[in-house]
Amino acid sequence: MPRPFNKRKDKIWIHPPEVLILGSVLYTVKFLGSREVDQPKGSDIVKDAVNKLKFTRHIKKAEGQKLQKVELHISVHIVRIVQQKSKELLHSIPLNHISFCADDKVDKRMLAFVCRDVDKNRNLCYAFDSDKCAKEIALTIGQAFEVAYRQYVDSGARDAEFRKQMASLCQRVVNLETENGQLKKQVQELKDMFKSTQDTKSQEEVCHLQSGLERSVETKRPNSLLLQPCLTLPNTELSTLFVPPTGSKSPDSGVTDIFDMEPFSPLFGATDLQPESDESEAESLSPRSVKAEHDSPIVGSSSPTFTQDQSG
């Protein structure tokens, strides 16, 4: 018998776990057969089934039939029963379908285990006659169960960690999507704000241009030219025909004409023609006064008479 590989309190591992994980452990045994049992486990159930199989073996031996030699391949996944000579696969039993395994304490050669037949929904007990290695086979099957369970726990822990990481990543994705939506909303608000600002500036520029055009049109309008003050002819009577601009001073009285002569009238004399005010000057230059001068006779003067040109 091989020495124990590892010792854990009451457990003895006789094979490296990698052998059971990556491959299988082989034992050559004699196959007594299988028999249906009522319960999936129990020493009495197995003992009764083994006794019945032994009785059947004695009958076959008496008839001249020999027990079939098979190879028992044990791994963490499956237990296979293969015919030794032809290598024909007789039975393939998943490890998780085995519910009970035991060796006979009285007969060290006998080994049996109970498994579930899923197809026919029944429990079967398989019995083997080994060369005094029944206990080792039972320990190997037990070790395969323990290694498989540890793999399951480790994979479950890895799966739990993986699920935790996936949940964290999913939450991160949700947060990023929310943040992305908020950023898009802010960008849209900035675009709208920028657009409204540009529209306001454009409207202000248009209003400014319109007001500038209106001012330029007002300055170039012909009517505005009439509001400009008229040019006055210095020291002439014709200058009195123009209305002085608002706020300007009236010309001084007693000015002379361009010939440096005082204006006079045959009717009134030189002193009477001097305007006392703007109103008297305007009255003297009215068409009615001029007509009176034309109609009145020339009396007592040989000097030439100056009349005002009405066309001026």
C-alpha positions in Angstrom: 0.0 0.0 0.0 1.4 3.5 -0.8 2.3 5.7 2.0 0.0 8.5 3.0 0.5 11.7 0.9 -1.0 14.1 3.4 -2.5 13.8 6.9 -5.2 16.1 8.1 -6.5 15.1 11.6 -8.5 12.0 10.9 -8.1 12.2 7.1 -5.3 10.5 5.2 -4.6 11.4 1.6 -2.7 8.7 -0.3 -2.6 10.4 -3.7 -1.5 13.9 -4.8 -4.6 16.0 -5.6 -3.3 16.8 -9.0 -3.5 13.1 -10.0 -7.2 13.0 -9.2 -7.8 16.4 -10.8 -5.8 16.0 -14.0 -6.0 12.2 -14.4 -7.3 9.2 -12.5 -6.2 6.4 -10.2 -6.5 2.9 -11.6 -7.3 -0.3 -9.6 -7.7 -3.8 -11.1 -10.6 -5.7 -9.4 -13.1 -8.4 -9.9 -16.6 -7.2 -10.6 -19.4 -9.0 -8.7 -22.1 -7.0 -10.4 -24.8 -4.5 -9.3 -28.1 -4.8 -7.5 -31.0 -2.4 -6.8 -31.4 -1.2 -3.2 -34.2 0.6 -1.5 -32.1 3.3 0.2 -29.2 5.5 -1.1 -27.0 4.8 1.9 -26.6 2.7 5.0 -24.3 -0.1 6.1 -27.1 -2.6 6.5 -28.4 -1.9 3.1 -25.0 -2.4 1.5 -24.2 -5.5 3.6 -27.5 -7.1 2.5 -26.8 -6.3 -1.2 -23.2 -7.6 -1.0 -24.4 -10.9 0.5 -26.9 -11.4 -2.3 -24.3 -10.7 -4.9 -21.9 -13.2 -3.2 -24.5 -15.9 -3.4 -25.0 -15.2 -7.0 -21.3 -15.4 -7.6 -21.1 -18.9 -5.9 -23.9 -20.1 -8.2 -22.0 -18.8 -11.3 -18.8 -20.3 -10.0 -20.5 -23.6 -9.6 -21.7 -23.4 -13.2 -18.1 -22.8 -14.3 -18.3 -19.1 -14.9 -15.5 -16.9 -13.7 -15.7 -13.4 -12.3 -15.1 -10.6 -14.8 -11.9 -8.6 -14.3 -12.3 -4.9 -14.7 -10.3 -1.7 -14.2 -11.7 0.9 -11.8 -10.7 4.4 -12.8 -11.3 7.0 -10.1 -11.1 10.8 -10.5 -12.7 13.9 -9.1 -15.2 13.9 -11.9 -16.2 10.3 -12.6 -15.7 6.6 -11.7 -15.5 4.3 -14.7 -15.6 0.5 -14.9 -13.7 -0.7 -17.9 -13.2 -4.4 -19.0 -9.6 -5.3 -18.6 -9.0 -7.2 -21.8 -11.2 -5.5 -24.3 -11.0 -2.0 -22.7 -14.8 -1.8 -23.1 -16.5 0.8 -21.0 -19.1 -1.1 -18.9 -20.3 1.7 -16.6 -19.6 5.4 -16.2 -20.7 6.8 -12.9 -20.4 10.6 -12.1 -18.8 11.1 -8.8 -21.6 13.3 -7.5 -24.0 10.4 -8.1 -22.3 8.2 -5.6 -24.1 8.5 -2.2 -22.3 5.8 -0.1 -19.0 3.9 -0.2 -17.7 1.3 2.3 -15.3 -1.6 2.6 -16.1 -4.8 4.5 -14.5 -4.9 7.9 -14.7 -8.7 8.1 -13.8 -9.6 4.5 -11.0 -7.2 3.5 -11.4 -8.1 -0.1 -15.0 -6.7 -0.5 -15.8 -3.1 -1.5 -19.2 -1.7 -2.4 -20.7 1.7 -3.2 -24.2 3.0 -3.9 -25.0 5.4 -6.7 -28.1 6.9 -8.2 -29.4 5.7 -11.6 -30.9 8.9 -12.9 -32.3 7.4 -16.1 -34.4 4.8 -14.3 -34.8 6.7 -11.0 -33.4 3.9 -8.8 -30.4 3.2 -6.4 -27.8 0.6 -7.4 -25.2 -1.1 -5.3 -22.0 -2.1 -7.1 -19.8 -4.7 -5.4 -16.1 -5.6 -6.1 -13.7 -8.2 -5.0 -10.2 -6.7 -4.7 -6.8 -8.1 -3.8 -6.9 -6.9 -0.1 -7.0 -3.3 -1.2 -10.6 -2.5 -0.5 -9.8 0.0 2.1 -7.4 1.9 -0.1 -10.0 2.1 -2.9 -12.5 3.4 -0.4 -10.0 6.1 0.8 -9.3 7.0 -2.8 -12.9 7.5 -3.5 -13.2 9.6 -0.3 -10.2 11.7 -1.3 -11.7 12.3 -4.7 -14.9 13.6 -3.0 -12.9 15.9 -0.8 -10.8 17.3 -3.6 -13.9 17.8 -5.7 -15.6 19.6 -2.8 -12.6 21.9 -2.3 -12.6 22.7 -6.0 -16.3 23.5 -5.7 -15.7 25.8 -2.8 -12.8 27.5 -4.4 -14.7 28.0 -7.7 -17.6 29.3 -5.7 -15.3 31.8 -3.9 -13.9 32.7 -7.3 -17.4 33.0 -8.7 -18.4 35.1 -5.8 -15.4 37.4 -6.3 -16.1 37.5 -10.0 -19.8 38.4 -9.3 -18.7 41.0 -6.9 -16.3 42.5 -9.5 -19.0 42.3 -12.1 -21.5 44.1 -9.8 -18.9 46.8 -9.1 -18.3 47.2 -12.8 -22.0 47.4 -13.6 -22.4 50.0 -10.9 -19.5 51.9 -12.4 -21.0 51.7 -15.8 -24.3 53.1 -14.5 -22.5 56.0 -12.7 -20.5 56.8 -15.8 -23.7 56.8 -17.9 -25.4 59.1 -15.4 -22.3 61.4 -15.4 -22.2 61.3 -19.2 -25.9 62.3 -19.4 -25.3 65.2 -17.0 -22.3 66.4 -19.0 -24.3 66.2 -22.2 -27.0 68.3 -20.6 -24.5 70.9 -19.4 -22.9 71.1 -22.9 -26.4 71.6 -24.4 -27.1 74.4 -21.9 -23.8 76.1 -22.7 -24.6 75.8 -26.4 -28.0 77.4 -25.9 -26.5 80.1 -23.7 -23.8 80.8 -26.3 -26.4 80.9 -29.1 -28.6 83.3 -27.1 -25.6 85.5 -26.4 -24.7 85.6 -30.1 -28.3 86.4 -31.1 -28.4 89.3 -28.5 -25.1 90.6 -29.8 -26.3 90.3 -33.4 -29.5 92.2 -32.5 -27.5 94.9 -30.8 -25.2 95.3 -33.8 -28.1 95.5 -36.1 -29.8 98.1 -33.9 -26.5 100.0 -33.7 -26.1 99.9 -37.5 -29.7 101.0 -38.0 -29.4 103.9 -35.6 -26.1 104.9 -37.3 -27.8 104.8 -40.7 -30.7 106.9 -39.4 -28.3 109.5 -38.0 -26.4 109.6 -41.3 -29.6 110.0 -43.3 -30.8 112.8 -41.0 -27.5 114.7 -41.5 -27.7 114.3 -45.2 -31.4 115.2 -45.6 -31.9 118.3 -47.9 -34.4 119.9 -45.5 -31.6 120.2 -43.0 -29.7 122.4 -45.3 -32.4 125.0 -45.2 -31.9 125.3 -41.5 -28.4 126.6 -41.9 -27.9 130.3 -41.4 -27.9 132.4 -44.5 -24.8 134.4 -45.5 -25.3 138.1 -45.0 -23.9 140.7 -47.4 -21.8 143.1 -45.3 -22.9 146.7 -45.2 -25.6 146.5 -47.9 -29.3 147.1 -47.9 -29.8 143.6 -49.4 -28.6 142.0 -46.3 -31.8 143.2 -44.6 -33.9 141.0 -46.8 -32.6 137.9 -45.1 -34.0 136.8 -41.9 -31.2 136.6 -39.3 -30.8 133.3 -37.6 -32.2 132.8 -34.2 -29.9 134.2 -31.5 -28.0 136.4 -33.8 -27.7 140.2 -33.2 -29.3 142.7 -35.5 -26.9 144.9 -37.5 -26.0 148.3 -36.0 -28.2 151.3 -37.1 -26.7 153.9 -39.2 -24.5 151.7 -41.3 -23.5 152.9 -44.8 -23.8 151.2 -48.1 -20.9 150.0 -50.2 -20.5 153.5 -51.6 -20.0 154.9 -48.1 -23.1 157.0 -48.5 -26.0 157.3 -46.1 -29.3 156.2 -47.6 -32.0 158.9 -47.8 -35.4 159.5 -49.2 -36.6 162.5 -51.0 -39.7 162.5 -48.8 -38.1 162.0 -45.4 -34.5 162.9 -45.6 -31.4 161.0 -44.6 -32.0 160.9 -40.9 -35.5 159.5 -41.2 -34.2 156.4 -43.1 -32.0 155.2 -40.3 -33.8 152.2 -38.8 -34.5 152.5 -35.2 -35.2 148.9 -34.9 -35.6 145.7 -36.9 -39.4 146.3 -37.2 -39.1 149.9 -38.6 -36.5 148.6 -41.1 -38.8 145.8 -42.2 -41.7 148.2 -42.6 -39.6 150.6 -44.6 -38.6 147.8 -46.9 -42.1 146.5 -47.4 -43.6 146.6 -50.9 -46.2 149.1 -49.7 -43.6 151.7 -48.8 -41.7 151.2 -52.0 -44.9 151.7 -54.0 -45.6 154.9 -52.1 -42.2 156.1 -53.1 -42.9 155.5 -56.7 -46.2 157.2 -56.6 -45.1 160.3 -54.7 -43.7 163.3 -56.8 -40.2 164.4 -56.6 -40.1 167.8 -54.8 -37.3 170.2 -54.4 -34.3 168.2 -55.0 -32.0 167.9 -57.9 -30.1 165.0 -56.5 -30.6 161.6 -58.0 -33.2 159.4 -56.2 -32.3 155.8 -55.3 -35.1 153.3 -55.3 -34.9 149.8 -53.9 -34.7 147.1 -56.4 -37.7 144.8 -55.7 -36.2 142.0 -57.5 -33.4 141.8 -55.1 
